[in-house]
Amino acid sequence: MKIGITGNLGSGKSTFAKQLFLQNQHMILEMDDVRRDILWNIHSNENILFRKKISEDLNISLRDEILDRQELEHYIFSSSQNRAQFNSYFYPIISDIIQTHDDIIFCWTYLLEENYLRLLEHVFILKNRKLEFNDFISNRQKIETTLENKIKILENNIIPFTVLENKDLS
């Protein structure tokens, strides 16, 4: 089964993914880990070419084949359009991984907003009351998609989903 887990920062996505893994042995794919590996950690020729493309397209400095983190952060968090454009570079990579695995758990805050729904069979929304409406990314950009909007997106796309609160995760 292809499962998506979404929720605001600190909602427990990684913890819940590990719990599901222990129950079902599904592969866990965390968007943040994939991006970190491609952008900064793994220095394969493919990743270096990927970084060069982002550098050229988004006008982000590249030093020693590594993107400037401050420039990239400023670009991503300056507007939701910039964030979506940056994230679109990863869609083919993530899409390919999800499609080539029968059993996978995909975790990401922007799972619903970035059009991964067609790849998934069930989505868990992790609700964190403390952060639900006041979550800020680096204190720069308020998350625009409320729990109610996430539910509407899933209902409109006829995707089975479950909403869980932090207390349900233990």
N, C-alpha and C positions, 0 to 999 in steps of 0.2 A: 504494500500500500504506500502511496505517496502522500505524506502528511506535511502540512505547513504549520508552523507555530509563529504567531505574531503577538506583539505586545510592546508597550512602551519600554524605555530604558529602565532596567532594574525590575522588570516584571517577572523574571524567572524563566525566560525562554530556554537558556542553556541547561538549567537545572531540570526542567520538565523534559527536555529532549533526552537527557541522560537517563531519566526514569523510564521513558518510553523505550530507549535502547535496551535497557536491562530486561524489559518485558518482552520485546519483539526482535531484538538484534538488527534493527534497521540501521543503515548507514546514517550518520549525522552530518549534515552540510550546513555550516554556519556562514552566512554571507560575510560577516566581519572577518572571519579567519581566511576565507578565500581572497578577499580584497587585500588583507594584510600580506599574505604570501605573495600575491602577484605584484603588488606595488612596492613592497619593501624587503621581503625576506628571501624569496627564492630567486636566484639570479640565472635562470635559464635564458637561452636566446629568445624563446617565445615571449617570456615576460619582459625582457628588455625591449623588444619590438613593441609590445603592448604599451609600455611606459612612454616610449618615444612618440607613439601615436597620440596618447593623451596629452603629452607635453606640447606637441605641435597644434593639435586641435583646440585645446583649452588655454593655450598660452601659459603653461605652468613650467617653471624652470626645472631643468634636469641637470643634476650634478652627480658625476660618477655613476651614471645610469640609474639614479634614484630621484624620484619626484620630490620637489620641495614641499614638505608637509604643511608649512604655514600658508604658502600660496594655495595649495590644494584645499586646505580647510577653509580658507577665506572664500575661495570659489564656490565650494559645495554649500556653505552655509549662508551665502549672500542672497540666495533666492531658491524657491522650490523648483523653478525651471532649471537652474544650474544643477541642483541635486539630481533631478530626473535625467538630465543630459549625461552627467557623470555616471550615474547608475546604469544607463542604457549600454555602456561599453561592456558591462558584465553580463547582460542578459543572455547573449549567445553561449557564454561559458556555462553559466548556471543552468540554463535551459537544457543544454546537452547533457550535463551531469544528471539532472533529474530524469530526463527521458531515457537514459541508458541504465537506470537502476530501477528494479521493480519495487524495492522496499527502501524508502529514504525518508528522512526527517529533515525538512528545510526550515531553518530559523532565520527570521529577519524582521526588524521593526517595520520596514516598508513593503512587506510581502504583498499586501493588497493594493497599494498605490502603484506599484511598478509592474503590474500585469503578469504575475506568476500564477494566477488562479487557474488558468486553463491547464496547467501542468499537474494540479493537485487533486486528490480525491477527498480529503478532509482537512479542515483548518481548525486549529485551536487558537482562540483569542485569550491571552492571559491578561486579566484585569488586575491592575494594581491601584487600589483606591487612592493611595497616597499621591501617586503621580498622574492619575488618569487625565486630569484637565490642566495640570500645571507643569507638565513635563517640558523642559527646555534642553535643547542640544547645545552644549557648550555655552549656555546662557545667551544664545544668539537667535535661535529660531524656534518658535513655538510649534509643536506638532499640531498639524491641522486636522487630522482625522480622529474624531472622537470615537468612543466605543459604539455609539448609536450609528455613526456613519459606516463604521467597519461592518456592523451587522447588516445594514442596508446593502452594502456592496456585495456581501456574500449571498444574501437573499435574492438580489437581482441577477446574480450569476448562477443561481441554483446550485450552490456548493454546500454540502453538509458541513456544519461547524458546531463547535462546542465552546462556550464561554466559561472560563475557570477563574476563580479568585485565588489569590496567594494561599489562603487557608486550605484550598482544595488540593494543593500540590504536595502536601506532606504525607 
